[in-house]
Amino acid sequence: MYDNLKSEGLPVELIGIGKDTHISGSTNWTDENDASVCADESPFQIWTDWGASQRDLYVLDFDGSLVLHQNVSSGLPDNLENLLNSLANPLTTACILGDVYVSEGHTSGSPEDYIEIYNSGEDECSLEGFQLDDNEELDDFTFGNVIIPAGGYWVGYEDQDSSFSSGLSSSGDIIVFADSSGTSLIVTLEPSLEYDGLELSQSFNENGEGCYTNPTPGEANGDCITLENDIESIILDNFRIYQNYPNPFNPTTQIRYELHEDAYVSVKVYDVMGKVINNLIMNSQTAGYKTVRWNATNNVGESVPTGVYIYEIQVGDYSQRKKMIFLK
């Protein structure tokens, strides 16, 4: 790790300080690298001043401020490489929400719950201060200075070090990803499904549109899987419904769908009790990609309360529904 940073021309230095009675073991430090080793003579004032014990690791920034002190007898910290990279590259800019987004989620089975974040930007960036949760309170996980390379991924597994701890429900859930200012993007996870003995993941594009895929944590998302179900196949042959965007929204959102042939279309909004709130579309439409806006009002133009709503698109004898969240 140290040699890699040096080879990149970065101004980092590894220095070993040992008691002079143990300095004969300096080759442990200098083998295969050019690290300096200093002998602290009795009464070992340097060790005393630093409060050091055997196998303590200290990391200082370029201003000389201490940023890490840890005993490494049981191994190096998991985040040490990220820490050194962030110190060696102090000009790394903060990530931009939308350039970085949730690109995959997995809710059950093997592999276990995970969330994948993708950086679609042209430069590496820092996720420091970004938050991740399965609800909008955002009290689960806050990123440290994690550097995500351009075109690269961050993958976090439930309950691992430096990762989220809120489990993702196999019956359906949301993933809330927010920047340091609190602005968030939300993707909706549908109930988990198994296909050919494999628990499927769900992959998303930058607009939050998702579909079932084979799990590919840390790699490019696979192709959408069309389930081998007669009714599902008929629906997909006739039309496709996408997650509304933005979601949550205030006060307007876009409901998007695609007709594969000319058809009579009904687009309705329901509350969670199943009552029709607004009839947005009830007419014949030509094939193609369609967008209809809903401004959180009912059929007589009155504003509706905040909460969860359901939009339904019906084409012929078949319909599909998705949830959306209105927040003020």
JODA-V492245 format. One record per residue. RES is the residue in one letter. SS is DSSP state (H for helix, E for strand, C for the rest). PHI is phi in degrees with one decimal (* if undefined). BURIAL is b if it has 9 or more other ideal C-beta (glycine too) atoms within 8 Angstrom, else e. Layout:
BEGIN
RES | SS | PHI | BURIAL
RES | SS | PHI | BURIAL
END
This chain:
BEGIN
M | C | * | e
Y | H | -62.6 | b
D | H | -64.9 | e
N | H | -62.5 | e
L | H | -65.6 | b
K | H | -64.0 | b
S | H | -66.0 | e
E | C | -84.7 | e
G | C | 78.5 | e
L | C | -87.9 | e
P | C | -80.0 | e
V | C | -115.4 | b
E | C | -142.6 | e
L | C | -108.8 | b
I | E | -127.4 | e
G | E | -100.6 | b
I | E | -123.6 | b
G | E | -124.2 | b
K | E | -65.2 | b
D | H | -61.4 | b
T | H | -73.9 | e
H | H | -114.7 | e
I | H | -68.8 | b
S | H | -64.4 | e
G | H | -91.8 | e
S | C | -64.9 | b
T | H | -63.9 | e
N | H | -61.0 | e
W | H | -91.1 | b
T | H | -98.5 | b
D | C | -62.5 | e
E | C | 65.1 | e
N | C | -156.2 | b
D | C | -112.5 | e
A | C | -67.1 | b
S | E | -84.2 | e
V | E | -129.7 | b
C | E | -113.3 | b
A | E | -100.1 | e
D | E | -93.7 | b
E | C | -79.4 | e
S | C | -57.0 | e
P | C | -92.5 | e
F | C | 62.5 | b
Q | H | -66.4 | e
I | H | -63.7 | b
W | H | -61.1 | b
T | H | -65.6 | e
D | H | -61.8 | e
W | H | -91.6 | e
G | C | 63.1 | e
A | C | -88.6 | e
S | C | -131.7 | e
Q | C | -60.7 | e
R | C | 67.8 | e
D | E | -81.4 | b
L | E | -110.9 | b
Y | E | -120.2 | b
V | E | -123.2 | b
L | E | -115.7 | e
D | C | -83.2 | e
F | C | -70.8 | e
D | C | -91.1 | e
G | C | 86.8 | e
S | C | -82.1 | e
L | E | -76.4 | e
V | E | -114.0 | e
L | E | -155.8 | b
H | E | -137.3 | e
Q | E | -151.8 | e
N | E | -78.6 | e
V | C | -113.7 | b
S | C | -59.7 | e
S | C | -95.9 | e
G | C | 129.0 | e
L | C | -72.6 | e
P | C | -60.1 | b
D | C | -62.3 | e
N | C | -96.4 | b
L | H | -63.7 | b
E | H | -64.0 | e
N | H | -62.6 | b
L | H | -63.5 | b
L | H | -64.9 | b
N | H | -63.6 | b
S | H | -67.7 | b
L | H | -73.2 | b
A | H | -77.4 | b
N | C | -123.3 | b
P | C | -67.3 | e
L | C | -94.4 | e
T | C | -60.8 | b
T | C | -83.7 | e
A | E | -69.1 | b
C | C | -66.4 | b
I | C | -108.5 | b
L | E | -60.5 | b
G | C | 109.3 | e
D | C | -72.2 | b
V | E | -105.1 | b
Y | E | -155.8 | b
V | E | -70.3 | b
S | E | -108.9 | b
E | E | -162.5 | b
G | E | -142.6 | b
H | E | -137.0 | b
T | C | -114.9 | b
S | C | -166.5 | e
G | C | 77.4 | b
S | C | -122.2 | e
P | C | -69.6 | e
E | C | -70.6 | e
D | C | -53.9 | b
Y | E | -147.3 | b
I | E | -128.2 | b
E | E | -113.5 | b
I | E | -118.4 | b
Y | E | -116.6 | b
N | E | -101.0 | b
S | C | -87.6 | e
G | C | -74.3 | b
E | C | -90.5 | e
D | C | -132.4 | e
E | C | -64.7 | b
C | E | -153.1 | b
S | E | -104.2 | b
L | C | -90.9 | b
E | C | -57.1 | b
G | C | 88.4 | b
F | C | -68.4 | b
Q | E | -127.6 | b
L | E | -143.1 | b
D | E | -162.6 | b
D | C | -104.8 | b
N | C | -151.7 | e
E | C | -82.6 | b
E | C | -75.7 | e
L | C | 52.5 | b
D | C | -109.9 | e
D | C | -92.2 | b
F | E | -138.2 | b
T | E | -118.9 | e
F | C | -70.9 | b
G | C | -81.5 | e
N | C | -79.7 | b
V | C | -88.7 | b
I | E | -92.4 | b
I | E | -115.8 | b
P | C | -69.9 | e
A | C | -58.6 | e
G | C | 71.4 | e
G | C | -108.4 | b
Y | E | -128.8 | b
W | E | -115.0 | b
V | E | -124.5 | b
G | E | -118.1 | b
Y | E | -104.9 | b
E | C | -54.1 | b
D | C | 69.7 | e
Q | C | -78.6 | e
D | C | -58.3 | e
S | C | 55.5 | e
S | C | -149.5 | b
F | C | -77.1 | b
S | C | -123.2 | e
S | C | -76.5 | b
G | C | -68.0 | e
L | C | -93.5 | b
S | C | -71.5 | b
S | C | -71.2 | e
S | C | -89.7 | e
G | C | 121.1 | e
D | E | -161.3 | b
I | E | -125.1 | b
I | E | -118.5 | b
V | E | -105.0 | b
F | E | -123.4 | b
A | E | -127.8 | b
D | C | -86.0 | b
S | C | -67.5 | e
S | C | -89.1 | e
G | C | 96.6 | e
T | C | -68.4 | e
S | E | -129.7 | b
L | E | -118.3 | b
I | E | -125.2 | b
V | E | -114.6 | b
T | E | -104.0 | b
L | E | -92.6 | b
E | C | -77.1 | e
P | C | -53.8 | e
S | C | -67.0 | b
L | C | -135.4 | b
E | E | -111.7 | b
Y | E | -139.6 | b
D | C | 54.6 | e
G | C | 79.9 | e
L | E | -115.6 | b
E | E | -70.4 | b
L | C | -75.5 | b
S | E | -96.0 | b
Q | E | -128.8 | b
S | E | -106.8 | b
F | E | -133.3 | b
N | C | -96.2 | e
E | C | -66.4 | e
N | C | -94.4 | e
G | C | 82.0 | b
E | C | -78.8 | b
G | E | -129.0 | b
C | E | -159.4 | e
Y | E | -75.2 | b
T | E | -142.8 | b
N | C | -70.0 | e
P | C | -60.1 | b
T | C | -141.4 | b
P | C | -61.6 | b
G | C | 80.2 | e
E | C | -134.4 | e
A | C | -57.9 | e
N | C | -63.6 | e
G | C | -81.1 | e
D | C | -70.9 | e
C | C | -62.2 | e
I | C | -101.6 | b
T | C | -89.1 | e
L | C | -69.5 | b
E | C | -82.3 | e
N | C | -141.1 | e
D | H | -58.6 | e
I | H | -66.4 | e
E | H | -60.3 | b
S | H | -65.8 | b
I | H | -64.2 | b
I | H | -60.6 | b
L | H | -66.3 | b
D | H | -67.6 | e
N | H | -94.9 | b
F | E | -162.3 | b
R | E | -134.9 | e
I | E | -108.3 | e
Y | C | -111.6 | b
Q | C | -65.7 | b
N | C | -61.4 | b
Y | E | -145.2 | b
P | C | -73.5 | e
N | C | -152.2 | b
P | C | -65.4 | b
F | E | -141.3 | b
N | C | -164.3 | e
P | C | -105.0 | e
T | C | -123.5 | b
T | E | -138.0 | b
Q | E | -106.9 | b
I | E | -101.5 | b
R | E | -122.6 | b
Y | E | -154.0 | b
E | E | -132.1 | b
L | E | -94.0 | b
H | C | -90.8 | e
E | C | -158.5 | e
D | C | -60.0 | e
A | E | -164.7 | b
Y | E | -84.7 | e
V | E | -122.7 | b
S | E | -122.9 | b
V | E | -121.8 | b
K | E | -126.6 | b
V | E | -114.7 | b
Y | E | -117.5 | b
D | E | -87.1 | b
V | C | -71.0 | e
M | C | -88.2 | e
G | C | 90.0 | e
K | C | -84.0 | e
V | E | -68.9 | e
I | E | -96.9 | b
N | E | -151.5 | b
N | E | -93.9 | b
L | E | -80.7 | b
I | E | -137.0 | b
M | E | -150.1 | e
N | E | -164.1 | e
S | E | -80.8 | e
Q | E | -134.6 | b
T | C | -83.2 | e
A | C | -63.1 | e
G | E | 137.9 | e
Y | E | -83.1 | e
K | E | -125.2 | b
T | E | -136.7 | e
V | E | -129.4 | b
R | E | -96.1 | e
W | E | -124.0 | b
N | C | -105.1 | e
A | C | 60.4 | b
T | E | -124.9 | b
N | C | -91.4 | e
N | C | -66.3 | e
V | C | -107.6 | e
G | C | 85.8 | e
E | C | -86.9 | e
S | E | -67.3 | e
V | C | -97.2 | b
P | C | -68.2 | e
T | C | -64.5 | e
G | E | 150.1 | b
V | E | -94.6 | e
Y | E | -128.3 | b
I | E | -124.4 | b
Y | E | -110.1 | b
E | E | -123.3 | b
I | E | -116.4 | b
Q | E | -116.1 | b
V | E | -128.8 | b
G | C | 63.2 | e
D | C | -91.5 | e
Y | E | -118.6 | b
S | E | -141.8 | e
Q | E | -137.4 | b
R | E | -130.0 | e
K | E | -142.4 | b
K | E | -92.9 | e
M | E | -144.1 | b
I | E | -124.3 | b
F | E | -101.4 | b
L | C | -127.3 | e
K | C | -110.9 | e
END
